[in-house]
Amino acid sequence: MARPRKLDPSSSPRALLGAELRHRREQAGLSQSELGEPFFLSGSFIGQLESGVRRMQMDQAIQFDRALSADGFFERNCAALGKSKYPEHFAEAAEAEARATEIKEYAPQLIPGLLQTEAYARAVFQEGRPTVTKSAIDELVAARLERGHILDDPTEPMLWVVLDEAVLRRQVGGPGVMAAALRHIAGLAAQRRIIAQVLPFSVGAHTAIEGSLKLMAFSDAPPLAYLQGLATGQLQDDPAQVRQHELTYDLVVASALSPAASLALIKSVAEGYEHEAQEY
């Protein structure tokens, strides 16, 4: 098991809460599992709170105050976490994503958020939220593009995506937007910054056919799986469930085109969109 990372309590409220939770738990002589058990929280979840991977909720803060005789410390500082810039169902996953050392994702319908261009993201939000104001759309796009900056680091996190062929064929924003979006992915793959594979239609049914899947690994906390649906999302930390999702992803990878063949297909589809855009 990786050694717990020493958090800088001054770096963020979440780091402060995590460092204090670890300190008080160890003072009380409790393991992570022993602390979480009365509240139906797994030991891995407690570890993710302590490492700053997961966001502490107010009801949990109140429970920790009582269990560790913290005199309201966790409740007071939990309030300082503030409101996330992301939708509620995705906020915790986005925060975990920013701390991950490795991200693996299967995308069945849309280009993953980390790889979206501004024009593609705007088209997704405009069509998905037809009654939302332009300023609200601008905020959503800005938040999505900000997430993508984790790829500015040349090596970490390692990002491995499997795109269903539907992602390539579904025109989001028109042929010009699609051409640029696919060229962006192809560029990152060609630079060896990401691993990208395509799951072709010819595969037919497969292990992840019912939805998307994101796996996140960390240097100082157990791995997480994130499953997303329509305006819903579920972050899972149960080791058995995460292992099952890892197997699902491995089987999808085994059915996908090789990275080289996938890159060729992505470039070919992008070229087709470019020709189509020129005809308008």
C-alpha positions in Angstrom: 0.0 0.0 0.0 1.3 3.5 -0.8 2.3 5.6 2.1 -0.1 8.4 3.0 1.0 11.7 1.4 1.7 14.5 3.9 -0.8 17.1 3.1 -0.1 20.8 3.4 -3.0 22.0 5.7 -2.6 25.5 4.4 -3.1 24.5 0.8 -6.9 24.2 0.9 -9.8 23.6 3.3 -10.1 20.1 2.0 -6.4 19.4 2.8 -6.9 20.9 6.2 -9.8 18.6 6.9 -8.0 15.6 5.6 -4.9 16.2 7.7 -6.9 16.9 10.8 -9.1 13.8 10.3 -6.0 11.6 10.0 -4.4 13.3 13.1 -7.4 12.9 15.3 -8.1 9.3 14.1 -4.6 8.2 14.9 -4.7 10.0 18.3 -7.9 8.0 19.0 -6.1 4.8 18.1 -8.6 3.9 15.3 -8.0 2.4 12.0 -9.8 3.9 8.9 -12.3 1.1 8.9 -13.0 1.4 12.6 -13.7 5.1 12.3 -16.0 4.7 9.3 -17.9 1.6 10.5 -20.4 3.3 12.8 -21.4 5.7 10.0 -21.5 3.0 7.3 -18.4 4.5 5.6 -15.7 2.2 4.2 -12.1 2.4 5.3 -11.1 3.3 1.7 -13.5 6.2 1.8 -12.0 7.5 5.1 -8.6 7.2 3.4 -9.8 9.2 0.4 -11.1 11.9 2.8 -7.7 12.0 4.6 -5.8 12.3 1.4 -8.1 15.0 0.0 -9.4 12.9 -2.9 -13.0 13.0 -1.6 -15.0 15.9 -0.4 -16.3 15.8 3.2 -20.1 16.3 3.4 -21.6 18.3 6.3 -23.4 15.3 7.8 -20.1 13.4 7.9 -18.3 16.4 9.4 -20.9 16.5 12.3 -20.4 12.7 12.8 -16.6 13.1 13.0 -16.9 15.9 15.4 -18.8 13.7 17.8 -16.8 10.6 17.3 -13.4 12.3 17.7 -14.5 15.0 20.2 -13.4 17.7 17.8 -15.6 20.4 19.3 -17.1 21.4 16.0 -13.8 21.7 14.0 -15.0 19.6 11.1 -18.4 21.2 10.9 -16.9 24.7 10.9 -14.3 24.0 8.3 -16.5 21.9 6.1 -18.6 25.0 5.4 -15.4 26.6 4.0 -15.3 24.1 1.1 -17.9 26.2 -0.6 -20.0 25.5 -3.7 -18.4 23.6 -6.5 -18.3 25.1 -10.0 -19.4 21.8 -11.4 -22.9 20.2 -11.4 -23.6 18.5 -8.1 -23.6 15.0 -9.5 -20.1 15.5 -10.9 -18.4 17.8 -8.4 -16.7 15.0 -6.4 -15.6 13.2 -9.5 -14.1 16.4 -10.9 -12.2 17.1 -7.7 -10.9 13.5 -7.6 -9.9 13.7 -11.3 -7.7 16.6 -10.6 -5.7 14.6 -8.1 -5.5 11.3 -10.1 -2.2 10.0 -11.3 -4.0 7.7 -13.8 -7.4 8.0 -15.6 -9.0 5.4 -17.8 -12.3 6.2 -19.5 -14.7 4.5 -21.8 -16.9 7.1 -23.7 -20.0 5.7 -25.4 -21.5 8.9 -26.9 -19.4 12.0 -26.4 -15.8 13.0 -26.4 -14.6 12.9 -22.8 -14.7 16.3 -21.1 -10.9 16.4 -20.6 -10.4 16.2 -24.4 -13.2 18.5 -25.6 -12.4 21.7 -27.6 -14.2 24.9 -26.7 -16.5 24.7 -29.7 -17.4 21.1 -29.1 -18.1 21.7 -25.4 -20.2 24.8 -26.2 -22.3 22.7 -28.7 -22.8 20.0 -26.1 -24.0 22.5 -23.5 -26.2 24.5 -25.8 -28.0 21.5 -27.1 -28.3 19.8 -23.8 -29.6 22.9 -22.0 -31.8 24.8 -24.5 -33.3 27.1 -21.9 -30.1 28.1 -20.1 -28.7 31.7 -20.6 -25.6 32.4 -22.6 -23.7 33.6 -19.5 -24.5 30.3 -17.8 -23.3 28.3 -20.8 -20.1 30.4 -20.8 -19.5 29.4 -17.2 -20.0 25.7 -18.0 -17.7 25.9 -20.9 -15.0 27.7 -18.9 -15.2 25.1 -16.2 -14.9 22.2 -18.7 -11.9 23.8 -20.4 -10.2 24.4 -17.0 -10.5 20.7 -16.3 -8.5 20.0 -19.5 -5.5 21.9 -18.2 -4.4 18.8 -16.1 -3.0 17.6 -19.4 -0.6 20.5 -19.5 1.7 18.4 -17.4 3.7 16.3 -19.9 3.3 13.0 -18.1 0.7 13.0 -15.3 -2.0 12.0 -15.1 -1.7 9.1 -17.6 -4.9 9.3 -19.6 -6.2 6.3 -21.5 -9.5 6.7 -23.4 -11.6 4.2 -25.4 -14.0 6.0 -27.7 -16.9 4.2 -29.0 -17.2 4.7 -32.8 -20.4 6.6 -32.1 -18.3 9.4 -30.6 -16.6 9.9 -33.9 -19.7 9.6 -36.1 -22.1 11.7 -34.0 -21.9 15.2 -35.4 -21.8 17.6 -32.5 -21.8 21.3 -33.6 -21.4 20.4 -37.3 -18.6 19.0 -39.5 -16.1 21.9 -38.8 -16.5 21.5 -35.0 -16.1 17.7 -35.3 -13.0 18.0 -37.5 -11.2 20.2 -35.0 -12.3 18.1 -32.1 -11.0 14.9 -33.6 -7.8 16.6 -34.7 -7.2 17.7 -31.1 -7.5 14.1 -29.9 -5.3 12.8 -32.8 -2.7 15.4 -31.9 -2.5 14.4 -28.3 -2.3 10.8 -29.2 0.4 11.4 -31.8 2.4 13.4 -29.2 2.1 10.3 -26.9 0.4 12.5 -24.2 -2.6 10.2 -24.2 -3.5 6.7 -25.2 -6.6 6.6 -27.5 -8.4 3.6 -28.9 -11.7 3.3 -30.8 -14.2 0.6 -30.2 -15.7 -0.1 -33.6 -19.4 -0.7 -34.4 -18.4 -4.1 -35.7 -17.7 -5.4 -32.2 -21.4 -5.4 -31.5 -22.4 -6.0 -27.8 -19.6 -5.6 -25.3 -19.1 -5.4 -21.5 -19.7 -1.7 -21.2 -22.5 -1.3 -23.6 -24.9 0.0 -20.9 -23.0 3.2 -20.1 -19.8 5.2 -19.6 -17.0 4.3 -17.2 -14.2 6.3 -15.7 -11.5 4.8 -13.5 -9.1 6.9 -11.4 -6.0 5.8 -9.5 -4.1 7.9 -6.9 -0.6 7.8 -5.4 -1.9 8.0 -1.8 -5.5 6.6 -1.9 -7.5 3.6 -3.1 -8.8 3.8 -6.7 -12.3 5.1 -7.6 -14.8 4.3 -10.4 -17.3 6.9 -11.7 -20.4 5.9 -13.6 -22.4 8.7 -15.2 -26.0 8.9 -16.6 -28.4 11.6 -17.5 -27.8 14.4 -14.9 -26.7 11.7 -12.5 -23.3 10.3 -11.4 -22.1 7.7 -8.9 -18.6 7.6 -7.5 -17.7 4.1 -6.2 -14.9 3.2 -3.8 -15.9 -0.3 -2.8 -12.8 -2.4 -3.7 -14.8 -5.3 -5.2 -16.9 -3.0 -7.3 -13.9 -1.1 -8.5 -12.1 -4.4 -9.5 -15.2 -5.4 -11.5 -15.2 -2.1 -13.3 -11.5 -2.5 -14.0 -12.2 -5.9 -15.6 -15.0 -4.3 -17.7 -12.5 -1.7 -18.9 -9.8 -4.3 -19.7 -12.3 -6.3 -21.8 -13.4 -3.1 -23.7 -9.7 -2.4 -24.4 -9.2 -5.9 -25.7 -12.1 -5.5 -28.1 -10.9 -2.0 -29.4 -8.7 -1.2 -32.3 -5.0 -0.9 -31.5 -3.8 2.7 -30.8 -2.2 2.9 -34.2 -5.3 1.7 -36.0 -7.4 4.0 -33.9 -5.3 7.0 -34.6 -5.6 6.3 -38.4 -9.4 6.0 -38.1 -9.7 9.2 -36.1 -7.6 11.1 -38.6 -9.6 9.6 -41.5 -13.0 10.6 -40.0 -11.6 14.1 -39.2 -10.5 14.5 -42.8 -14.0 13.5 -44.0 -15.5 16.2 -41.8 -13.0 18.8 -43.2 -14.1 18.0 -46.7 -17.8 18.2 -45.7 -17.2 21.6 -44.0 -15.6 23.0 -47.2 -18.6 22.1 -49.2 -20.8 24.5 -47.2 
